[in-house]
Each structure stands twice: as C-alpha cells, then as structure tokens.
Amino acid sequence: MFDKPQKSYTDLLGKTNRIVEGTTIEGNIVSQADFRLDGHLKGNFSSAGRLVIGPSGSVTGDVICKTADIEGKFDGKIDVAEMLNIRSKAIIKGEAIVGKLSVEPGADFSASCVMRNT
C-alpha cells in the first residue's frame, strides 16, 4: 500500500552525484546519473551521463562518459561520446577520444586527441 515504485536509471539522469572538496576516493566509480567531482579520484570512472571535474577536483585514471566539463586536473585516458569542454584553468595529460572538443584559452592540454567521425 505504501510501497514506492523503484525509479529507473533513466529517471536518475536529471540528478547529480557529488563528491565534495577534501574527499579522496581510491577505486572505480560506475554511475548512470550525472556526476560532479570536486574531490580526488584515483581510479576509473564510467557514466552514461555527464562528468564535471570542478576547479579543485582531480582524476588519475580512465574515464568513459557521455559529456564532460573539466576545470581541474585530469591524468589518464578519457573517452567522451559527445562533447568534452576543457575550461581555462584545467590541466589535462594523457589521451582523449572525443566526439567534439572545446578548449578555452589558458588551459594546459598536453594530451593526444582523437576525434570520432560523426
């Protein structure tokens, strides 16, 4: 009578998970929903949604996601199905595979880049 139906992962795509500044995670993260990282991740990340790495955030590992905005640090391989936005304060090292790429002036983009054919 009072049971709530379980939300499907498609209902979660409008929601955002958040790891706050001062938090360090060592391990892998798998999420169907959008994700904002202001802390540090040492491991791999996979999402069907969007990843935002805030100005104080960092990722060391591999990332697979639909879209990404990077303001902090990234070191590894990133595979973005659609759009990768690299903000002016970002520091990117490693390898990027993207659908589309936007790099603001001032960003440190020291990575190899492959763009998918659309």
C-alpha positions in Angstrom: 0.0 0.0 0.0 2.8 2.5 0.8 5.4 1.0 -1.4 7.0 3.5 -3.8 8.0 2.2 -7.2 11.7 2.0 -7.8 13.0 4.7 -10.1 14.7 3.5 -13.2 18.1 4.8 -14.1 16.6 7.0 -16.9 14.8 8.9 -14.2 18.1 9.5 -12.4 19.8 11.2 -15.4 18.4 14.5 -14.2 20.1 14.0 -10.8 23.7 14.7 -10.0 26.0 12.7 -7.7 28.6 14.9 -5.9 32.0 14.2 -4.3 33.0 17.3 -2.3 36.3 19.0 -1.9 38.6 17.3 0.6 37.4 13.8 -0.3 39.7 11.3 -1.9 38.4 8.1 -3.5 40.7 5.2 -4.4 38.8 2.8 -6.6 36.4 2.7 -9.5 33.1 4.6 -9.9 30.2 3.5 -12.1 27.2 5.7 -12.3 24.2 6.0 -14.6 23.5 9.6 -13.5 25.4 12.8 -13.9 28.4 13.3 -11.6 30.3 16.3 -10.1 33.7 15.7 -8.7 35.3 18.5 -6.5 37.5 16.0 -4.6 40.1 13.5 -5.9 39.6 10.2 -7.7 42.4 7.7 -8.1 40.8 5.0 -10.3 38.4 4.7 -13.2 35.1 6.4 -13.8 32.2 5.3 -16.1 28.9 7.1 -16.6 26.0 7.2 -19.0 25.7 10.9 -18.2 27.8 13.9 -17.7 31.0 14.3 -15.7 32.1 17.7 -14.2 35.5 17.9 -12.6 35.4 21.1 -10.6 38.4 23.5 -10.1 39.6 21.7 -7.0 38.9 18.3 -8.4 41.3 15.8 -10.0 41.1 12.4 -11.7 44.0 10.0 -12.1 42.7 7.1 -14.2 40.5 6.3 -17.2 37.1 7.9 -17.8 34.2 6.9 -20.1 31.2 9.2 -20.2 28.6 10.9 -22.5 29.8 14.6 -21.9 32.5 16.1 -19.7 33.4 19.6 -18.4 36.9 19.8 -16.9 38.0 22.7 -14.7 40.5 20.8 -12.5 43.2 18.2 -13.2 43.0 15.0 -15.3 45.7 12.4 -16.0 44.8 9.3 -17.9 42.6 8.3 -20.8 39.2 10.0 -21.3 36.6 8.7 -23.8 33.7 11.2 -24.3 30.9 10.1 -26.6 29.7 13.7 -27.3 31.3 16.9 -26.1 34.5 17.5 -24.0 34.7 21.0 -22.6 38.1 22.0 -21.2 38.0 25.2 -19.1 40.8 27.8 -18.9 42.2 26.5 -15.5 42.2 22.8 -16.5 45.3 20.7 -16.7 44.9 17.7 -18.9 47.5 14.9 -19.5 47.2 11.6 -21.3 44.8 10.7 -24.1 41.4 12.0 -25.2 38.9 10.3 -27.5 36.0 12.7 -28.2 33.0 13.4 -30.4 33.6 17.2 -30.2 36.2 19.2 -28.3 36.2 22.7 -26.8 39.4 24.1 -25.2 39.3 27.5 -23.6 42.5 29.8 -23.8 44.8 29.2 -20.9 44.1 25.5 -20.5 47.0 23.1 -20.3 46.0 20.4 -22.8 49.1 18.1 -23.0 47.3 15.1 -24.4 46.9 13.2 -27.6 43.5 13.6 -29.1 41.4 11.5 -31.5 38.0 12.8 -32.8 35.3 10.3 -33.8 33.7 10.6 -37.2 30.1 11.8 -36.9 
